[in-house]
């Protein structure tokens, strides 16, 4: 994977976003010059993954300032536009955190806003690199086998989902670089196939041996002893270690607990929301029913059926063997809670 791959890139007066809705068939970049286009891109998953959305939101403040200047907006109108960006996806805390951080320099003007947004992006890449090293060290010690590891991952947590390198996929890339990785099981990830479309694409670019499997196969693969550890990302981590991630994650955690193998969450501290006491307080986004009632625009369910389409689920902290951040690894299931260790 070229290290320069960036899902989010500032061009000087606009945002360049890799369009993740058309991968892997096509590699296209869209230019975003206004707030409406950015909000749409976030909601349509053109840009996705909590850290990547956070970086896009950070630069979104600059977009709002530039658009306001072009269209004669008042300061209040610019702030209202920024508020729309901040709430474009409610579950991923990084979007709110990064927008709020950049807004602390709003009154200093465009140059200061861009400086802070660039810092958000740079620090995320640095954090991801640190997480990769910490996570690889911890897993190799914890699993304790004298052969390369077989790992399972869910959704996409690589360079496409971050400002660069990746969170859970960053740990996997580090294991691969050390010659300590045998195979990756990549869950396809329903309903938008972020695993089969995006994670598999990144793994193929890196030359990492992998297998794509349906989400429903994950637990069986784990219980058959074909996996040494599961590594996933997160959209929000509560103070007690409860973790919101792409729907399907909690089943993996339960299977890992039964099989006695590590279930690892890799996420930067910007994803840890100490103001959220537990997973019960995390808003779970419901997506459109058609995503589960149709396939390729063709109705597959009976006409009178309704859909239930939560985008995320919450894994209890008791099931999180290790929480990897850029500061190290917390054994959450053993009582090392984010609310106590990351303040």
C-alpha positions as CSV (number, residue, x, y, z in Angstrom):
1,X,0.0,0.0,0.0
2,X,1.6,3.3,-1.0
3,X,2.1,5.3,2.2
4,X,0.9,8.5,0.4
5,X,-2.6,7.0,0.0
6,X,-5.0,9.5,1.6
7,X,-8.8,9.1,1.7
8,X,-9.0,12.8,2.6
9,X,-6.7,15.4,1.1
10,X,-6.7,19.2,1.1
11,X,-6.0,20.7,-2.3
12,X,-5.6,24.4,-1.3
13,X,-9.2,25.4,-1.7
14,X,-11.2,22.2,-1.7
15,X,-11.3,18.6,-0.3
16,X,-10.3,15.7,-2.5
17,X,-12.0,12.5,-1.3
18,X,-11.4,9.0,-2.6
19,X,-14.9,7.9,-3.6
20,X,-15.3,4.7,-1.5
21,X,-18.7,3.9,-3.0
22,X,-17.2,2.8,-6.4
23,X,-14.2,0.8,-5.1
24,X,-12.8,-1.7,-6.1
25,X,-14.2,-1.5,-9.6
26,X,-13.0,2.1,-10.1
27,X,-10.6,4.4,-8.3
28,X,-12.0,7.9,-8.4
29,X,-11.6,11.1,-6.5
30,X,-14.3,13.7,-6.0
31,X,-13.7,17.4,-5.3
32,X,-15.7,18.9,-2.6
33,X,-16.0,22.7,-2.5
34,X,-19.1,23.4,-0.4
35,X,-20.8,22.3,2.8
36,X,-23.8,20.5,1.1
37,X,-21.4,18.3,-0.9
38,X,-19.4,17.4,2.2
39,X,-22.4,16.5,4.3
40,X,-23.7,14.4,1.4
41,X,-20.3,12.7,1.0
42,X,-20.2,11.8,4.7
43,X,-23.8,10.5,4.7
44,X,-23.4,8.5,1.5
45,X,-20.2,6.9,2.7
46,X,-18.1,8.5,0.0
47,X,-15.8,9.1,3.0
48,X,-16.2,6.8,5.9
49,X,-14.4,5.4,8.9
50,X,-14.4,7.5,12.1
51,X,-10.9,9.0,11.8
52,X,-11.3,9.8,8.1
53,X,-14.7,11.5,8.8
54,X,-13.0,13.4,11.6
55,X,-10.3,14.7,9.2
56,X,-12.9,15.6,6.6
57,X,-14.9,17.4,9.3
58,X,-11.8,19.3,10.4
59,X,-11.2,20.6,6.8
60,X,-15.0,21.1,6.5
61,X,-14.6,24.2,8.8
62,X,-12.3,25.7,6.2
63,X,-14.8,24.8,3.4
64,X,-17.5,26.6,5.3
65,X,-15.4,29.7,5.7
66,X,-14.5,29.7,2.0
67,X,-18.1,29.2,1.0
68,X,-19.2,31.9,3.4
69,X,-16.8,34.3,1.8
70,X,-17.9,33.5,-1.7
71,X,-21.6,33.7,-0.9
72,X,-21.6,36.6,1.6
73,X,-22.6,34.6,4.7
74,X,-22.7,36.1,8.1
75,X,-20.6,34.6,10.9
76,X,-23.7,33.0,12.3
77,X,-24.5,31.4,9.0
78,X,-20.9,30.0,8.7
79,X,-21.2,28.5,12.2
80,X,-24.6,27.0,11.3
81,X,-23.0,25.3,8.3
82,X,-20.3,23.9,10.5
83,X,-22.9,22.6,12.9
84,X,-24.4,20.7,10.0
85,X,-21.1,19.0,9.2
86,X,-20.6,18.2,12.9
87,X,-23.8,16.2,13.1
88,X,-23.7,14.6,9.6
89,X,-23.2,11.1,11.2
90,X,-24.1,10.9,14.9
91,X,-22.4,7.7,16.1
92,X,-18.7,8.5,15.1
93,X,-17.4,10.7,17.9
94,X,-14.3,11.7,15.9
95,X,-16.4,14.0,13.6
96,X,-17.6,16.0,16.5
97,X,-14.3,16.0,18.4
98,X,-12.3,17.1,15.3
99,X,-14.8,19.8,14.3
100,X,-14.8,21.2,17.8
101,X,-11.0,21.2,18.0
102,X,-10.7,23.2,14.8
103,X,-13.5,25.6,15.9
104,X,-11.3,26.7,18.8
105,X,-9.4,28.6,16.2
106,X,-12.3,29.8,14.2
107,X,-12.0,33.4,15.2
108,X,-8.3,33.5,14.1
109,X,-9.3,33.0,10.5
110,X,-8.8,30.6,7.6
111,X,-5.1,30.1,7.9
112,X,-5.4,29.1,11.6
113,X,-8.3,26.7,10.8
114,X,-6.3,25.1,8.1
115,X,-3.2,24.8,10.3
116,X,-5.3,23.0,13.0
117,X,-7.0,20.7,10.4
118,X,-3.6,19.7,9.1
119,X,-2.5,18.9,12.6
120,X,-5.6,16.7,13.1
121,X,-4.6,14.8,9.9
122,X,-0.9,14.5,10.8
123,X,-1.5,13.4,14.4
124,X,-4.0,10.7,13.2
125,X,-1.3,9.1,11.0
126,X,1.2,9.3,13.8
127,X,-1.3,7.7,16.2
128,X,-2.0,4.9,13.7
129,X,1.6,4.1,13.3
130,X,2.0,3.9,17.1
131,X,-1.1,1.8,17.4
132,X,0.3,-0.6,14.8
133,X,3.4,-1.2,16.8
134,X,1.7,-1.4,20.2
135,X,-0.9,-3.8,18.9
136,X,1.5,-6.1,17.1
137,X,3.8,-6.3,20.2
138,X,0.8,-7.0,22.5
139,X,-0.7,-9.7,20.2
140,X,2.5,-11.5,19.6
141,X,3.1,-11.7,23.3
142,X,-0.5,-12.5,24.2
143,X,-1.1,-15.2,21.6
144,X,2.3,-16.8,22.2
145,X,2.6,-19.1,19.2
146,X,5.8,-19.8,17.3
147,X,4.2,-19.3,13.9
148,X,2.6,-16.4,11.9
149,X,-0.8,-15.4,13.2
150,X,-4.2,-15.9,11.6
151,X,-6.4,-12.9,12.3
152,X,-10.0,-11.9,11.5
153,X,-11.2,-8.3,10.9
154,X,-14.5,-6.7,10.3
155,X,-15.5,-3.7,8.1
156,X,-12.6,-1.4,6.9
157,X,-10.1,0.1,9.2
158,X,-7.2,0.9,6.9
159,X,-5.9,3.9,5.1
160,X,-9.2,4.5,3.5
161,X,-10.9,4.8,7.0
162,X,-8.3,7.1,8.5
163,X,-6.0,10.0,7.7
164,X,-3.5,7.3,6.7
165,X,-2.0,3.8,7.5
166,X,-5.0,2.5,9.5
167,X,-6.2,1.4,13.0
168,X,-7.0,-2.3,13.2
169,X,-5.7,-2.7,9.7
170,X,-2.6,-0.8,10.7
171,X,-1.9,-3.5,13.3
172,X,-2.4,-6.1,10.6
173,X,0.0,-4.2,8.3
174,X,2.6,-4.1,11.1
175,X,2.3,-7.8,11.7
176,X,2.8,-8.4,8.0
177,X,5.8,-6.1,7.8
178,X,7.4,-8.2,10.6
179,X,6.7,-11.5,8.8
180,X,4.3,-12.5,11.6
181,X,1.1,-12.8,9.6
182,X,-0.2,-15.9,7.9
183,X,-3.7,-15.0,6.8
184,X,-6.5,-12.4,7.3
185,X,-10.1,-13.3,7.3
186,X,-12.0,-10.2,6.1
187,X,-15.7,-10.2,6.8
188,X,-17.6,-8.9,3.9
189,X,-19.5,-6.5,6.2
190,X,-23.2,-6.0,5.4
191,X,-25.0,-4.2,4.0
192,X,-22.5,-2.1,2.1
193,X,-19.6,-4.6,1.8
194,X,-16.9,-2.4,3.3
195,X,-14.9,-5.6,4.0
196,X,-15.1,-7.2,0.6
197,X,-14.9,-4.0,-1.4
198,X,-12.4,-1.9,0.7
199,X,-10.5,-4.1,3.2
200,X,-9.8,-6.7,0.5
201,X,-8.7,-4.0,-1.9
202,X,-6.2,-2.6,0.6
203,X,-4.9,-6.1,1.5
204,X,-4.5,-6.9,-2.2
205,X,-2.6,-3.7,-2.7
206,X,-0.3,-4.6,0.1
207,X,0.2,-8.2,-1.0
208,X,-1.3,-9.6,2.2
209,X,-2.8,-13.1,1.9
210,X,-6.5,-13.0,2.8
211,X,-9.9,-14.6,2.4
212,X,-13.2,-12.8,2.2
213,X,-16.0,-14.4,4.1
214,X,-19.7,-13.6,4.7
215,X,-20.4,-12.1,8.1
216,X,-22.4,-15.1,9.2
217,X,-19.3,-17.3,8.8
218,X,-17.2,-15.4,11.3
219,X,-18.3,-17.1,14.5
220,X,-17.9,-20.6,12.9
221,X,-14.4,-19.8,11.6
222,X,-13.4,-18.7,15.1
223,X,-14.9,-21.7,16.9
224,X,-13.2,-24.1,14.4
225,X,-9.9,-22.8,15.7
226,X,-8.9,-21.1,12.4
227,X,-8.4,-17.7,14.0
228,X,-5.8,-16.6,16.6
229,X,-7.2,-13.2,17.2
230,X,-9.8,-10.7,16.0
231,X,-8.9,-7.1,15.4
232,X,-11.5,-4.5,14.7
233,X,-11.8,-0.7,14.8
234,X,-14.4,1.5,16.6
235,X,-16.6,4.5,16.0
236,X,-16.9,5.3,19.7
237,X,-15.5,3.9,22.9
238,X,-17.4,4.7,26.1
239,X,-15.6,5.4,29.4
240,X,-16.4,1.8,30.7
241,X,-14.9,0.2,27.5
242,X,-18.1,-0.5,25.7
243,X,-17.4,-0.1,22.0
244,X,-19.6,0.9,19.1
245,X,-18.5,-0.5,15.8
246,X,-19.9,-1.6,12.5
247,X,-22.9,-3.9,12.9
248,X,-21.8,-7.6,13.3
249,X,-18.9,-6.8,15.6
250,X,-20.5,-8.0,18.8
251,X,-21.1,-11.5,17.5
252,X,-17.4,-11.7,16.7
253,X,-16.6,-10.7,20.3
254,X,-18.9,-13.3,21.7
255,X,-17.3,-16.0,19.6
256,X,-13.8,-14.9,20.6
257,X,-14.8,-15.0,24.3
258,X,-16.2,-18.6,23.9
259,X,-13.1,-19.7,22.0
260,X,-10.7,-18.0,24.5
261,X,-8.9,-15.9,21.9
262,X,-8.2,-12.2,22.0
263,X,-10.8,-9.7,20.8
264,X,-8.9,-6.5,20.1
265,X,-10.2,-3.0,19.4
266,X,-7.8,-0.5,17.8
267,X,-8.8,3.1,17.9
268,X,-7.1,6.5,18.6
269,X,-7.9,8.4,21.8
270,X,-10.1,10.7,19.7
271,X,-12.5,7.8,19.4
272,X,-12.6,7.4,23.2
273,X,-15.5,9.4,24.5
274,X,-15.1,9.8,28.3
275,X,-18.3,11.9,28.4
276,X,-20.2,8.7,27.4
277,X,-20.5,6.5,30.5
278,X,-21.5,3.3,28.7
279,X,-22.7,1.8,25.5
280,X,-26.3,2.4,26.5
281,X,-25.7,6.1,25.9
282,X,-24.3,5.7,22.4
283,X,-26.7,6.7,19.6
284,X,-27.0,3.9,17.1
285,X,-27.6,5.2,13.6
286,X,-30.4,3.5,11.6
287,X,-29.9,3.5,7.9
288,X,-32.5,3.2,5.1
289,X,-34.6,0.1,5.0
290,X,-33.9,-0.5,1.3
291,X,-30.3,-1.5,2.0
292,X,-31.6,-4.7,3.5
293,X,-34.8,-5.1,1.5
294,X,-33.2,-4.7,-1.9
295,X,-30.1,-5.9,-3.8
296,X,-28.8,-3.9,-6.6
297,X,-32.0,-1.9,-6.7
298,X,-34.2,-5.1,-7.0
299,X,-36.6,-5.9,-4.2
300,X,-35.6,-9.2,-2.6
301,X,-38.0,-9.1,0.4
302,X,-41.8,-9.3,0.2
303,X,-43.5,-6.0,-0.6
304,X,-45.1,-5.7,2.9
305,X,-41.8,-6.5,4.8
306,X,-40.1,-3.8,6.8
307,X,-36.4,-3.5,7.3
308,X,-34.3,-3.1,10.4
309,X,-30.9,-1.7,9.5
310,X,-28.7,-0.5,12.4
311,X,-25.4,0.7,11.1
312,X,-23.6,-0.2,14.4
313,X,-23.8,-2.4,17.4
314,X,-22.2,-2.1,20.9
315,X,-19.8,-4.7,22.3
316,X,-19.7,-4.7,26.1
317,X,-16.3,-3.8,27.6
318,X,-16.2,-7.2,29.4
319,X,-15.6,-8.8,26.0
320,X,-12.7,-6.4,24.9
321,X,-9.5,-8.2,25.6
322,X,-7.4,-5.3,24.5
323,X,-8.0,-1.7,23.6
324,X,-5.1,-0.4,21.5
325,X,-4.6,3.3,21.4
326,X,-1.5,5.4,20.5
327,X,-0.7,5.4,24.2
328,X,-0.6,1.6,24.6
329,X,-2.9,-1.3,25.3
330,X,-5.6,-1.4,28.0
331,X,-6.8,-4.9,29.1
332,X,-10.4,-3.7,29.4
333,X,-11.9,-7.1,30.1
334,X,-9.5,-7.3,33.1
335,X,-10.7,-3.9,34.5
336,X,-8.3,-1.4,32.8
337,X,-11.0,1.1,31.8
338,X,-10.6,4.0,29.5
339,X,-12.3,6.4,31.9
340,X,-9.7,5.6,34.5
341,X,-6.6,5.4,32.4
342,X,-7.0,7.9,29.5
343,X,-8.1,11.1,31.3
